[in-house]
Amino acid sequence: MTGWNLRSKRRHQDSTVRFVMPRLGILFLLALLALCRESIAQQNYGAKEPTPLAESLLSVHAEVLAQTYCHVDDQAFTALMELKLYFTNISGHAVILSRKIASPNIVRAARDAEEGKNGVFLYSPDPHFLVAKLPKSPSFQSAPDPKLFVILKPGESFDSVVYSGVLGARSEATGAPTHGLLSKGNYVLQVGVETWPYDWPYFDAKVDPQKLKHQWARYGELSTGLAYSDFVPFVIPEHFKNPRCK
């Protein structure tokens, strides 16, 4: 995001918002690896991907806080990322945003931001969820609960930490690039997050968010869409610590 300056924006911070469990994120990535080994995403370099409709109320700036690696075999590895996401109200009115931010269900990588903006992604897998019994969605009252939601005035921001990652192939093991799996190099990452987390595959949903949006209209507009981040640079180095995934 050009000209991003956190000091110039009023921010709401909640350092305890860590809704997504790292173990679940790892299981999700490993499930992708097992299901989609060499055909993950089914996209070749140069393939164009249409851009889905995004949440128009918010902009999302991403930062990579930490990056680690693990492997399940000698040919592929997982690059695990701890991301900090900054949600900023870019509308002209108040926006109601959930304090619980789920791990991104859309994760994609491109060579650079220009290719990403044009929909040219080297990595863009279809999500596969393995869920057991889901927790019950909380009860919602006539007004947004401040413990569950933050109301952002125009220009205000809220940040949260989430966990994500990409799958990579060791080129020395395969002898050639593997479609849909990243190898060493410089990339940019973009994630898409659901701003309404109280639904499948995270909760046993019982409430229609569109009804809440109408019910809470006097307090602001409830964000329920898919919000895409800007493109954040990251690197997969040639050498890195790569223990077996637990």
Rosetta blueprint (number, residue, H / E / L):
1 M L
2 T L
3 G L
4 W L
5 N L
6 L H
7 R H
8 S H
9 K L
10 R L
11 R E
12 H E
13 Q E
14 D L
15 S L
16 T L
17 V L
18 R L
19 F L
20 V L
21 M L
22 P H
23 R H
24 L H
25 G H
26 I H
27 L H
28 F H
29 L H
30 L H
31 A H
32 L H
33 L H
34 A H
35 L H
36 C H
37 R L
38 E L
39 S L
40 I H
41 A H
42 Q H
43 Q L
44 N L
45 Y L
46 G L
47 A L
48 K E
49 E L
50 P L
51 T L
52 P L
53 L L
54 A L
55 E L
56 S L
57 L L
58 L E
59 S E
60 V E
61 H E
62 A E
63 E E
64 V E
65 L E
66 A E
67 Q E
68 T E
69 Y E
70 C E
71 H E
72 V L
73 D L
74 D L
75 Q L
76 A E
77 F E
78 T E
79 A E
80 L E
81 M E
82 E E
83 L E
84 K E
85 L E
86 Y E
87 F E
88 T E
89 N E
90 I L
91 S L
92 G L
93 H L
94 A L
95 V E
96 I E
97 L E
98 S E
99 R L
100 K L
101 I L
102 A L
103 S L
104 P L
105 N L
106 I E
107 V E
108 R E
109 A E
110 A E
111 R L
112 D L
113 A H
114 E H
115 E H
116 G H
117 K H
118 N L
119 G L
120 V E
121 F L
122 L L
123 Y E
124 S L
125 P L
126 D L
127 P L
128 H L
129 F L
130 L L
131 V L
132 A L
133 K L
134 L L
135 P L
136 K E
137 S L
138 P L
139 S L
140 F L
141 Q L
142 S L
143 A L
144 P L
145 D L
146 P L
147 K L
148 L L
149 F E
150 V E
151 I E
152 L E
153 K L
154 P L
155 G L
156 E L
157 S E
158 F E
159 D E
160 S E
161 V E
162 V E
163 Y E
164 S E
165 G E
166 V E
167 L E
168 G E
169 A E
170 R L
171 S H
172 E H
173 A H
174 T H
175 G L
176 A L
177 P L
178 T L
179 H L
180 G L
181 L L
182 L E
183 S L
184 K L
185 G E
186 N E
187 Y E
188 V E
189 L E
190 Q E
191 V E
192 G E
193 V E
194 E E
195 T L
196 W L
197 P L
198 Y L
199 D L
200 W L
201 P L
202 Y L
203 F L
204 D E
205 A L
206 K L
207 V L
208 D L
209 P H
210 Q H
211 K H
212 L H
213 K H
214 H H
215 Q H
216 W L
217 A L
218 R L
219 Y L
220 G L
221 E E
222 L E
223 S L
224 T L
225 G L
226 L E
227 A E
228 Y E
229 S E
230 D L
231 F L
232 V E
233 P E
234 F E
235 V E
236 I E
237 P L
238 E L
239 H L
240 F L
241 K L
242 N L
243 P L
244 R E
245 C L
246 K L
